[in-house]
């Protein structure tokens, strides 16, 4: 598929999908545009949405105050995880609350919708009940081709309430099993910024993910596309093969890796429901919960069977930061959680031009996470990666499609699974154990700085056997002040959040490596060395500095103790020449 739309506030260049299989070609794609006569080694190697406003004329009521807006909960999870069961539990025990529901299933025959409606009419399908109003999103997935319809469904609910003279206490949107919650969140943001009238009356307040507990580890270990699992699409009941699924579904959905979508649903939530927990053995139950905490340290985790959860805690809680979060915010949150020792243990490794390690001494009693070998670490550096070395580093991950110069010198990846890691049953060929260092990493994500893409912040995303490197947008230090959020005002909370990513004493602004790694039995020092070895050397940094003389930063920073970050924006200054140690 083509590149997914960047979910960042950064100014965008041409978006480019950089899968591991094409990394060598992708990271050298800008070399031909260079004005330098000689290319050193580090330069070689590796919608706007428009929404219908048809309902706005009939809704003449003034906009609600922020605290009076109807909260919206997005309900995510693979087909079979128990989303509909949880929804039925909510509607059966709603305690007198008025609930609006958007039912969304992408299958041609909407099985889930039949469980919660008795009739349909032309156009948008609706059903009324005691304190309940349903509308059905029937023509596609909320995160792609049916986004217009999703807004129309919300508008339909609001209009019904307006005509009836009442207000919903909550609106719940049940997303399809293959819906991408980050894309739905982004579309909500675009609609709100575009002035869509529904947001005068509603707000996104909760993102809830239901996990199929007995099958989580197997799904995480999958090396296939969503289309290879027709049961996740609801197509098995229609006897549609996985080959036909590519025609039935949109390729942007079905060509996505199962594990990639699985981790997005878990990470992009403020409440994780471990459903069917009664079917999970005790020796898997605790590691499962710890893995949820590692993947999303800010979410509350609930265990249940048959969707029976404390409904007020799950649906009643409002998280105001959810609405405007983007990929940058998600990474910052993950870094903070890992560095805060909130799960297992964490080591942050900082490498500037001085290439120094920093380890804060700490002592603590063993945690449940350490008992199962689940831990987190953050790799940080203020040097760019050498693209060729970076390609070789990626090839050491258990990534099925990675580019490898010599398969004899790499570990086989077909047998990799999270279950085997937990059991300690990963068997490596004799003499190749040293090549398996990164096979202990089950998830990694973060910001990446590559020498031959010096203007672009890249988004590293690895989960199980899947890896991708996307252009997230421009580095802020290379972005003119007027293109910053809120015009680059130092008093802006968004600006101060960005300035917190800058190196106050270095030469390269917010350019950095900042990758969160989650694994089982990870060797932090060995992993750090592998990443260190992929950075530019001191000699290469001098070449890089000379090259970057033609690409000066457009924004500088200066100390300011009165601001939350301790910094303010100013005119850019010349970068100091690096020295060779």
N, C-alpha and C positions, 0 to 999 in steps of 0.2 A: 504494500500500500504506500501511498504518498505520505509525506510528513504530517504528523498530527499537529494541529495548531498549537503554537507556544502558549503556555498558560502562565505567563510572566508579565509584569508591568514594564519590563525593559523595552527600550526601543528595538525594533526588529529589523534585521537585514533579511535577505532571502533565506527562508527556512530550508534546512537541508537535513534529510534523514540519514543518519550515519550508523548503519548497522555494522556489527563486527565483521560481517563477511565482505564489506566494501570499505573498511576503514582505511586501508592503504591508499585507495583511490581518493577517498573523500578528504582526508587530511592534507592531500597535496593539491587539491583542486584550485587553490589560489596562487600557486607558484607561478603559473604562466602570466599572471598579472603583475608580477614583481618588476620593479625597475632596477633591481640589483643584478649586475652582470654575472655574479657567481652565487650559487645557492649552496650554503653550508649544509652539512648533514642533517641538522635539526629542522630544516625546512623540507626534508624529503622523507619518504617512508609511509609509515602508517596514515475571518469573513464577517469580515463585518457581517453581523446578523441583523435582519430586519424583521420586526414582529408586527402582526396584525393589531390594529387598534379599533377593530370593528365594534367592540363593546363599550368604548370610552364615552360615546355620546349618551348612553343610557345610564351611566354612572356619574351623576353630577354631584355626589356627596364630596365634601372636602377631604383632602388626604388625612389619614389617621396619624396621630403622634406616634413616634417610634415604639413606645411601650404598648401602644394600643393596636399595633398591626398584628394581623393573624400570623402566627408562627407556622412555617412549613417544615415538615420533616421528610427527608428523602430516605427511602428504604431500599437498600442494595443487597445483593447476594446472588450467587449462582442459582439457576433453576434446581429445585430440589432441596435447597438449604432450609426452607421453611418460612419464607417471607409471607406467603399467604396465610399460613397458620398463625403467625405472629399478628398479622393484620386482623384476622378473625378474632383472636384473643382480645385485641384492643377494642374492637367494635362491640364485642359481647360484654365487656367489663369497663365501658367508658365512663361509668358513673355520672350519667346525666349531661355529659359534655356534648356539644354539637361538633361533629367531625365531618369534614369534607375529604373525599378520597378520590385520587386519580389512579386508576388501575392501568398498568402499562405492561404489556407482554408482546414481544415481537413475533411470536409464532403466528402462522396464518390462521390457525384455529386457536382463539384466545381461551385456553383451558382455565387459567387463573381467573379471568373475568367472569366465567360462568359460575364460579363458586360464590361470587359476591353480587350477582345481579340476576334478576329473573326475566327481564324483558329488555328490548332495545328499540330505538326509534331511529329514524333517518338522521343523518348528520352525526353530531356528538351524542354518544349513547349515555343515557342517564338513568339513575334509579334513586328514588327517595325512600327513606325509612324513618323510623323514630329517632330523630336527632342525627341522621346520617344522610349525606347526599353523595352519590357516586357519579363520576364521569369516566368514560373509558377512552384511553389513548390507544387507538387500534391500528394506526397506519404505520407504525415504526417505532424505533428506539428513541427515547428522549434525548440521548446525547448526540444524535446525528440528524437523520432526515425528518424527524418529527418534532423538532424544537418549536416550530411555529405552532403546531397542534398542542404541545404542552402548555404554552402560554394561553392558547385559546381555551383549554380545559380549565385552567385556573380562573380565567376570566368568567367562564360559564358558572363555576361555583360561586364566585363573588356576586354575579348578577342574580343567581337564584336566591342567595341570602339577602341581597338588597331588596328584591321584590317581596320576599317573605317577611321583611322587617326584622331580621335577626342577624347575628354575627357568628361565624364559626369560632370555636375555641382553638381549633387546630386543623390544618390541612396535611394529609399524608399522601405522598406520591410513591407508589410502589413501582420501582423501576424494573426493567427487564433483567434477566439473568446475565446478559452480556453488555448492559449499559455501563458506560464509563463515568463514574461519579464526578471526576475532575472536570470533564467536559460539560456536564450538566451545571456544575458550579460556575464554570466560566461563562456559560450562556446566560445564567442568571445575572452575572456581573455585567455582561454586555447589555442585556435588556435594561438593567437598572441605570447604567450610565447613559443609555440611549433614551431614557425618560419614559419607558414603558409604563402605562398607567396602572398596571396591576400592583406595582411596587409602591404605590401610594397607600395600599391596603394590606400588603403581605410582606413578610421577610423570611429569608432562609435562616432557620435557627438550629437545625439538627440534621446530622448525616449519620444514619444508622446502618450498620452492615450485619447481615445474618450469615454466619459461617456454618457450613455443613461439617460439623466436628469430626465424624468418623472418616471422612474422605479428604480432610484438609492436607495431610502430609502427602497423600498420593497425588492430589491435584498440584501441589507445590512442586512435586518432582516431575511433573509432565513436561515433555519436550515437544509437544504438539501445538498446532493452532487450535483455536476455539472450534473451527469447522470440523476438526477430527473427533470432536466430542459432541455428536448430535444430541446426546442426552442433555447437554447444557443448553441447547437451543430449543428444546421441546420438539425437535423434528423426528425423534425416534418413534413417537406415537403416531406420526403421520407416515412412517416407513420411508423417510427421505434419507438417502445415503449422504455421507460426508462430502462426496463429490458434487452432489446436487445442491448441497448447502451453500456453496459459493454463489450459485445462481439465485437461490431463494433469499439469502441475506446479503447485506451490503459488505463488500470486501473489507472495508475499514474495520468492521467488527470481527468477522470470522477469521481473518488472517492474523489477528493479534494472538500472541502466545497466551495460553491458559494461565501460566504462572504470573505473567506480567499483569493481566487483568485482575487476578486474585489478590496480589499485593496492593494494587491500587485501591480496590474495594476496602481492604483492611486498613490501609494507611490514611485514606481520605474519609475518616469517620470520627465522631466523638463518642460513639457507643458501639461496642462489638458484642454481638449476641452469639455465644457458642451454643448453638442449638443441637439437639439430639445427643446431649452429653451423656445420657444414660447408655448409649451404645459405644462409649469410649472406655477402654480399660484404664485402671488407675495409673499404670505405668506410662500411659500416653496422655492422660488427662492433665497432669501437672506440667509436662513439657509443652503441651498445646497452649495452655494459658500463658506460660512464660514467653512463648514465641510471639503471642499476640502483644504482650507488653513490650517486647523488643522491637517489633515492627511499628508499634504505635504507642509510645509511652504516655501520650496525653489523653488517650481514650479510656473510658470505663469499660471493663470487661464483665459480662454477665454470662453465667452458665445456666442452661435451662433445657427442658425437654418439652416438646409439643408447643413451643412458643410461649410458655408460661413464665413471664418475667415481671418484675415490679414496674408496671406500666408508667407510673408517674415519674420514676427515676429515668426511664428510657425515653419516653416521649415528652415529658414535662420539662426537662432541663433544656435551657436555651444557651447556646454558645455564640455570643455575638461576633466573635472573630471569624467564624466560619465563612460568612458571606463574602468577605473581601480577600480571603487567603488565596495565594497563588503558589506556583512551584517553589519560588524563592522562600516564601514563608514556611512551606512544608519542610524544606531542607534545614532552615534555621531552627525550627522546632525539634527536628531529629537530632541535630548537632547538640543543642542545649540539653536534650534528654540524655544523650550518650555521655557528654562531658560532666553532667550533673550526677553521675553514678546512680542514676535512677534504676538501672537494670544491670545485673551482673557487675562487671567492672569496665572501666573505660580508660584508655590512654590516648591523650592528644599529642601528636607529634608535630612539632613546629620546625619548619626549615626555611630560613631566609637565606640571604647570600652568605651568612656566616655558617649556615648548615648546622644548627645546634639542636640538640634534643632537650626536651623539658619534661621531666617526670615529677609530678607532685607526690611526695611520700604520703601513703595512706594506709590505714589498717582498718579492717572490718571483719566481722564474722561471716562465714560462708552463707551465701544466700541460696534460695531455691534455684535461681538461675545458674549459679555456679555448680550446683549439684548435678544439673543436667548438661553442663558444659556450654550453655548458651551465654554469650557475652557480646558486648559491643565495643567498638573502638572508633576513633576519628583520626583519619590521616589528614594532616594539614601541612602545606608547604607554600612558600612565596616565590617559587621558581616554576617556570613552565615545563611541561613534559616534552621530551624529544618524541616526535610523532612515530618514528620507526621503533624506538624502544617501547613506546606505549602500545603499539600493536603487539609486540612480543609479550608484554605484560598481560594484555587481555587474553592472549592465547593460553595463558596458564590458568584462567578461570575454567570452571566446568561448563563451558559454553559450547553448544553443539555445532554452531555455524561459524565459530571463530576461524580466522585465517591463520594457518600454521605452516611455517616453512618446511618443517620436517616432522611428520606425525610420529616417527620413531622416538623423537625426543620429547614427546608430550604424553600426558595421561589419557587413557580412554575415558570418554565422558558418558557413553551410553548407559553405563551401569550406575551412574551417580544417582543418589536419592537421599532425601532428608531423613527418611526412616532409617536407612543404613548408617547415617552419621550419628543419629541418636543412639542406635544400638551398638555403635562401635564396630560395625561389620563391613565397613568399606575396605575392600581388599585391593591393594595396589601391587602391580608387577614388581618383582624383586629388582632392586637397583633403581627404581623410579620414584621411591618414596619422597625424595626431595622435590620432585616436580608437582607434588600434590598439595603444596602449601595453601594455595588459594581454593582448593576443593573443600576446605572447611568453611568457606564464606557462602552463606545462603542468600544474603541480600546485601547490596551496597548501592548507595546513591549519593549524589552530591555535585558540587561545582568542579569543573575541570578547566585548566588553562593549558592550551597546546601552543607550542612555539610558532607554528605556521598558521595559526588562527588567532593572532594576538588581540584582535578587536572583539572577538566573540567569546562570551561565557558559554561553555558547553555543559550539558546536563548528562551526567553519567548515571545510568540506571541498569542494574544487574539484579536478576532474581532467578535462582535456580539455574537452569540451562539457557536462560535468555539474557542477552545483553544488547544495549543500544546506547548510542552517543548522539544527542541532539543539540542543535544550536538553540540556546535558550534566549539569546538576545545580546545586545552590546554590553560590555563592561561599563559600569557607570563612570569610571574615571575617563573613559574615552567618549563620553556623551556630553554634549553642550548643556550648560546649566538650565537653559530654558526648556529643554526636553525632559528634565527631571520631573517627578511628581510635584504638583503644586508649584511649578516654576522654580524649584530648587530653593524654596524659602527655608532658612535654617531652623525656623520655629516649627516646621512641619514634622509631625510624628513619623511619617513615611520616610522623609529625608533623613531624619536622625537614625531610623532603623537601618537604612542603607549605609550611612556613615559608620555605623558600628561594624561593618564588614571591611572597612579600609585599614590598611597597615599605617598606623600613625607615624612610624619612623622609617618606613621603606620608600622605595621609588616607584612602586607599581600600582598604587591605589588599591582597588578592591580585587585585582587579579590574584587568583590563588587556586590552590588545590584544597578542597574541603570535602572529604568523602567519608560518610558514615558506613561502617562495615558491621554486619551482624553475622555471627557464625556459631558453629558448634565445635568446640575444641580448637579455637584459633590460636596460632602462635603469633602474638602481636609483633614481636621483634623481627621474626622472619618475614612477616607480611610487610612491615615498615621498610625493611631493606629492599624488598622487591620493588616497592613504589619509589624509594629513593634512587635506585639504580636507573629508573626510567626518566629522571629529571635531567635537564641540561647540566653539563659540567660547568665549573667556573670559567674555563676557557670558552666554552660555547656561550656562556652568558655575556661575555664581552662582545662576541659577534652579534648576539641578539640585541644588545644595547645599541650597537652601531646601526643595525637594521631599523630599530625602533626610533632612531633619531629623526627619521622621515615620517614618523607617526606620533607626533606629540599628543599628550593628553589634552583634553579640552576643559578639564575641571581639576582644580587643586584643592587641598585641604590645609587648614591651619588650626592650631590648638585653640580651644575655647572652653574653659572649665564651667561656663554657665549652661552648657547644653548637655543633654543626657549622654551623648556619645563622647563628649569632651572635644568635639571637633566642629568646625564650620566650613562651608565652602568658600573658596577664594579663587583667584586667577591661578592657572597652572604654572608650575616652575620647572626648570630643566632638571632632568634626572641625573643624579650623580653617577659617575663611571664606576662600575663594579671592579673590585680587586680580586686577584687570584690568590687563594690561600696556599 
